[in-house]
Amino acid sequence: MAACALRRAVLSSVSTYSRKHTHRILSFAEASSRFDVYKPQQTCHACGLFASGQQRRFMSSRNRPEGKILETVGVFEAVKQHGKYETGQLFLHSVFGYRGIVLFPWHARLYDRDVTPPISDSKPEPPGTHGSKEVKGKTHTYYQVLIDTRDCPHISQRSQTEAVTFLANHDDSRALYAIPGLDYVSHEDILPYYSTEQIPIQHELFERFLMYNPTKSPPFTARDTLKAWQEKNHPWLELSDVHRETTENIRVTVIPFYMGMREAQNSHVYWWRYCIRLENLGNEVVQLRERHWRIFSLSGTLETVRGRGVVGREPVLSKEQPAFQYSSHVSLQAPSGHMWGTFRIERTDGSHFDVRIPPFSLESNKDDKAPPAGYTF
């Protein structure tokens, strides 16, 4: 039975997980993301895994820090190749390694510039962007999730854990609300597992949004509070378009969100949030040094923004820690526009190359009559 347990001390990347096999047993140790892999000789009848017919892997740290005791978290479940995960599904993030739980799914259009589409399925490029390639949109499932707060300190250098922000109400002096530990996760980044704990995720919204129901699978169901919050905030939470492009093994994914409109000095100001993930798909260690943005507004203005790093950081992307994710905001005095640009990346030998940021639209096609509810219930 113990051989089938998913164990962890604190976080490490699990991006080496192979989706070819549906069950895995992992051990995590602090500050290490290299694993020994070996095949167990015994069959565990408790979970139905047999040595013949399916390879099983145990992963453990080579240099386990002294004093770290592994803690049982749960048992891996089969990865879903078809269909979607339900509300209440526990998971590990395959790139950032944190524990989380699914709140509800979103169906987005993924525009992948690495895929050559038929002309009939293509989306035209915004004016002024690099290249003239048309991009196919394909439906893809993402999930709104809660992140376990115990894991946030261990991923803060690779991913912002305050991923979702809201505009404050018109009469509120604060510009933005931030909801810590709320993220959007792609279907392929979900590594599902099962736990017998009634409160397996530590987050202040867990018990407000979910209740334990052992007769259900997964055994956590949505409270009316979650349903009401989702309905009230749907326009500001909704994920509709995802844009992706790879340059020299560095893949950039952008997800824009419309946040609403505010009046300022007798003019309308429209706000968007955008989430960006950079992933190193190769073996070479590289570092992000600069950003270069072009922001086009429907009012006819074109703004250029240059600066060092992103959100005050210059992240290193390596084989051990291949990804970095962050969120930022942009405002326009027009109801729509476009953004595109490049990241300047430095190799270990000091040479540089530019990674393209895929162009994406800023659209304000939501109802502005009701302000975002933010953190209210």
C-alpha positions in Angstrom: 0.0 0.0 0.0 2.8 2.4 0.9 4.4 1.8 -2.5 1.3 3.4 -4.1 1.4 6.5 -2.0 2.2 9.9 -3.4 4.7 11.4 -0.8 6.2 14.8 -0.5 8.1 17.0 1.9 8.1 20.3 -0.1 8.0 21.2 -3.7 10.1 20.3 -6.7 9.4 20.2 -10.4 7.5 17.2 -11.7 7.8 18.1 -15.3 9.6 14.8 -16.0 6.4 13.0 -15.3 5.5 10.8 -18.3 1.9 10.8 -19.4 2.3 7.6 -21.2 1.8 5.7 -17.9 -1.2 6.6 -15.8 0.1 5.8 -12.3 3.2 7.3 -10.7 4.6 7.3 -7.2 6.7 10.4 -6.4 8.8 11.6 -3.5 9.6 15.3 -3.3 12.5 16.9 -1.4 13.3 20.6 -0.9 15.7 22.4 -3.2 16.2 19.3 -5.5 14.6 18.6 -8.8 16.7 15.6 -9.9 15.3 12.2 -9.3 16.5 8.6 -9.3 14.2 6.3 -11.2 13.9 2.6 -10.7 11.4 -0.2 -11.2 9.8 -1.8 -8.1 10.0 -5.6 -7.9 6.9 -6.0 -5.8 3.3 -5.9 -7.0 0.9 -3.7 -4.9 -2.5 -5.4 -5.0 -4.1 -2.5 -3.1 -4.2 -0.3 -6.1 -4.2 -2.9 -8.8 -0.7 -2.2 -10.3 1.1 -5.2 -11.7 4.7 -5.5 -12.8 3.7 -7.2 -16.0 1.9 -4.9 -18.5 2.7 -1.5 -16.9 6.0 0.1 -15.9 5.9 1.9 -12.6 8.3 4.5 -11.3 9.4 5.7 -7.9 11.1 9.0 -7.8 13.2 10.2 -4.8 15.8 12.9 -4.2 19.4 12.0 -4.6 20.6 14.4 -2.0 17.7 14.6 0.5 18.2 17.4 3.0 18.8 16.3 6.5 15.8 16.4 8.8 13.2 16.3 6.0 10.5 13.7 6.6 8.3 12.7 3.7 4.6 13.1 4.2 1.9 11.0 2.5 -0.3 13.1 0.4 -2.4 10.7 -1.7 -2.4 8.2 -4.6 -2.1 9.1 -8.2 -5.1 8.5 -10.4 -5.2 7.9 -14.2 -4.6 11.0 -16.3 -7.7 11.8 -18.4 -6.9 11.6 -22.1 -10.5 12.5 -23.0 -13.1 14.5 -21.2 -12.5 17.0 -18.4 -11.8 16.9 -14.7 -14.7 17.6 -12.3 -15.0 20.2 -9.6 -13.2 18.9 -6.5 -10.4 17.0 -8.4 -7.1 17.1 -6.4 -4.0 17.4 -8.5 -0.3 18.3 -8.7 0.8 20.9 -11.2 3.1 19.1 -13.7 5.3 22.1 -14.2 5.3 24.0 -10.9 4.6 21.1 -8.6 2.1 22.7 -6.3 -1.0 20.9 -4.8 -4.3 22.2 -6.0 -8.0 21.5 -6.4 -10.2 22.1 -9.5 -13.1 24.7 -9.0 -14.5 24.7 -12.5 -13.4 24.4 -16.1 -13.1 27.0 -18.9 -13.2 26.3 -22.6 -10.7 28.6 -24.4 -9.6 29.0 -28.0 -5.9 28.2 -28.3 -4.1 30.0 -31.1 -0.8 28.1 -31.5 1.6 29.8 -34.0 3.7 26.7 -34.0 1.0 24.9 -35.9 0.3 25.6 -39.6 -3.5 25.7 -40.0 -5.9 25.4 -43.0 -6.8 28.9 -44.2 -10.5 28.4 -43.4 -9.7 27.9 -39.7 -7.3 30.8 -39.3 -7.4 34.0 -37.3 -6.0 37.1 -39.1 -3.0 38.9 -37.6 -3.5 42.3 -35.9 -2.1 45.2 -38.0 1.5 46.0 -37.4 2.5 42.7 -35.7 5.5 40.7 -36.7 5.0 38.2 -39.6 1.8 37.7 -41.6 1.0 34.1 -40.5 -2.6 33.3 -39.8 -3.2 31.2 -36.7 -5.7 28.3 -36.2 -7.9 28.4 -33.1 -8.5 25.1 -31.3 -10.8 24.5 -28.3 -8.7 23.7 -25.2 -9.7 23.1 -21.6 -8.4 25.1 -18.7 -9.3 25.0 -15.0 -9.9 27.6 -12.3 -8.1 26.2 -9.3 -7.1 26.9 -5.7 -3.4 26.5 -4.8 -2.4 25.0 -1.4 -1.0 27.9 0.6 1.7 25.6 2.1 3.2 25.3 -1.4 3.2 29.0 -2.3 6.6 29.9 -0.7 8.3 27.1 -2.7 7.0 28.3 -6.1 7.3 32.0 -5.6 10.5 32.2 -7.6 8.9 30.4 -10.6 5.2 31.5 -10.5 3.2 34.3 -9.0 0.7 32.9 -6.6 -1.5 36.0 -6.7 -2.6 35.2 -10.3 -6.0 36.8 -10.3 -6.8 40.5 -9.8 -10.0 42.5 -10.0 -10.8 46.1 -10.5 -12.1 47.7 -7.3 -15.6 49.1 -7.3 -16.0 52.7 -8.6 -16.3 54.1 -5.1 -13.3 52.2 -3.7 -10.0 54.0 -3.3 -8.0 50.9 -4.1 -7.3 50.2 -7.7 -7.1 46.4 -7.6 -8.1 43.5 -5.5 -5.8 40.4 -5.5 -7.0 36.9 -4.7 -4.0 34.9 -3.5 -3.7 31.3 -4.6 -6.2 31.3 -7.5 -4.8 30.1 -10.8 -5.6 28.9 -14.3 -4.2 25.5 -15.3 -4.2 23.8 -18.6 -5.7 20.3 -18.9 -2.3 18.7 -19.7 -0.7 20.3 -16.6 -3.1 18.3 -14.3 -1.7 15.3 -12.5 -4.7 14.0 -10.6 -4.5 12.2 -7.3 -6.8 11.0 -4.5 -6.7 11.7 -0.8 -8.7 10.5 2.2 -8.3 13.8 4.0 -11.4 15.8 4.4 -9.5 19.1 4.0 -6.5 18.1 1.8 -5.9 21.7 0.5 -5.1 24.6 2.8 -6.7 27.8 1.4 -9.0 30.3 3.1 -11.6 29.7 0.3 -11.5 25.9 0.4 -14.3 25.4 3.0 -16.3 28.4 1.6 -16.3 26.9 -1.9 -16.3 23.2 -1.4 -17.7 20.5 0.9 -16.7 17.0 1.6 -19.0 14.3 0.3 -17.6 10.8 0.5 -20.4 9.4 -1.7 -19.1 11.4 -4.7 -16.1 11.0 -6.9 -14.1 13.2 -6.5 -15.4 13.5 -2.9 -15.6 17.3 -2.9 -18.6 19.1 -4.3 -19.3 22.8 -4.9 -21.2 24.8 -2.3 -23.8 27.4 -3.4 -21.2 30.0 -2.4 -18.9 28.8 -5.2 -21.7 28.7 -7.8 -22.9 32.2 -6.8 -19.3 33.6 -6.9 -18.7 32.0 -10.3 -21.9 33.4 -11.8 -21.4 36.9 -10.4 -17.8 37.2 -11.5 -18.0 35.2 -14.7 -17.3 38.2 -17.0 -14.1 39.0 -15.2 -12.9 35.4 -14.6 -13.6 34.1 -18.0 -10.7 32.7 -20.0 -11.5 32.9 -23.8 -8.3 33.1 -25.8 -4.8 31.6 -25.3 -1.9 32.5 -27.6 1.3 30.5 -27.9 4.5 30.7 -29.9 8.0 29.1 -29.7 11.3 30.7 -30.7 14.6 28.7 -30.4 13.1 26.3 -27.8 11.6 29.1 -25.7 7.8 28.8 -25.7 5.7 31.9 -24.7 2.0 31.5 -23.7 -0.2 34.5 -23.2 -3.7 34.6 -21.7 -5.4 38.0 -21.7 -8.4 38.9 -19.5 -10.7 41.9 -19.7 -11.1 43.5 -16.3 -13.6 46.3 -16.9 -13.9 50.1 -17.5 -13.4 53.0 -15.2 -14.0 56.7 -15.7 -11.1 59.0 -15.2 -10.9 62.8 -15.9 -14.0 62.7 -18.1 -12.7 59.8 -20.2 -13.1 56.0 -20.2 -10.2 53.8 -19.2 -10.3 50.1 -20.1 -8.3 47.6 -18.2 -6.9 44.1 -19.0 -4.8 41.6 -17.1 -2.5 39.2 -19.0 -0.8 36.1 -17.7 2.5 35.0 -19.4 4.4 31.8 -19.1 7.8 31.2 -20.5 9.1 27.6 -20.9 12.5 26.3 -21.9 11.9 23.3 -24.0 15.6 22.7 -24.6 18.6 21.7 -22.6 20.5 25.0 -22.7 20.4 27.3 -19.6 19.1 30.8 -20.5 18.1 34.0 -18.7 15.5 36.6 -19.5 17.1 40.0 -19.6 14.8 42.5 -21.3 11.2 43.0 -22.5 10.1 45.0 -25.5 6.3 45.6 -25.9 4.3 47.3 -28.7 0.8 48.3 -27.6 -1.7 49.4 -30.2 -4.9 51.2 -29.3 -8.1 51.5 -31.4 -7.8 55.2 -30.8 -4.8 55.1 -33.2 -1.9 55.3 -30.7 1.1 53.0 -30.7 3.1 52.8 -27.6 6.5 51.2 -27.1 7.6 49.9 -23.7 11.2 48.6 -23.0 12.7 47.5 -19.7 14.8 45.1 -17.8 13.3 41.7 -16.9 9.7 41.2 -16.0 7.9 42.1 -12.7 11.3 43.1 -11.2 12.9 39.7 -12.1 15.3 38.3 -14.6 14.4 34.6 -14.4 16.7 31.8 -15.3 15.2 28.9 -17.3 17.0 25.6 -17.0 16.3 21.9 -17.5 15.7 21.6 -13.7 13.4 24.7 -13.5 12.2 25.2 -17.1 9.3 27.6 -16.6 8.4 31.1 -15.2 4.9 32.6 -15.0 3.8 36.1 -14.1 0.8 38.4 -14.5 0.7 42.1 -15.4 -1.8 44.8 -16.4 -2.4 47.3 -19.2 -5.0 50.1 -19.7 -6.2 51.9 -22.9 -8.4 54.8 -23.5 -10.2 52.8 -26.1 -12.4 49.7 -25.9 -9.9 47.5 -27.8 -6.4 47.1 -29.0 -3.5 44.7 -29.6 -0.2 43.8 -27.9 2.9 42.0 -29.1 6.6 42.1 -28.6 9.8 40.2 -27.7 11.9 39.0 -24.8 15.6 39.4 -25.0 17.2 36.1 -23.8 20.8 35.6 -22.8 22.8 32.4 -23.2 25.5 31.2 -20.8 28.2 32.3 -23.3 26.9 35.9 -23.2 25.2 35.9 -26.6 21.6 37.0 -27.0 18.5 36.2 -29.1 15.0 37.6 -29.2 11.9 35.4 -28.4 8.7 36.5 -29.9 5.6 37.2 -27.8 2.6 36.1 -29.8 0.3 39.0 -30.7 -3.0 39.0 -28.8 -6.2 41.1 -28.9 -7.4 43.3 -26.1 -11.2 43.2 -26.3 -13.9 44.7 -24.1 -16.9 42.7 -25.1 -18.2 42.3 -21.6 -21.1 44.0 -19.8 -19.7 47.0 -17.9 -22.9 47.9 -16.1 -22.1 45.7 -13.1 -18.7 46.2 -11.5 -16.7 43.1 -10.7 -17.6 41.5 -7.4 -14.0 40.7 -6.6 -13.7 39.2 -3.1 -17.3 39.5 -2.1 -19.8 36.7 -1.7 
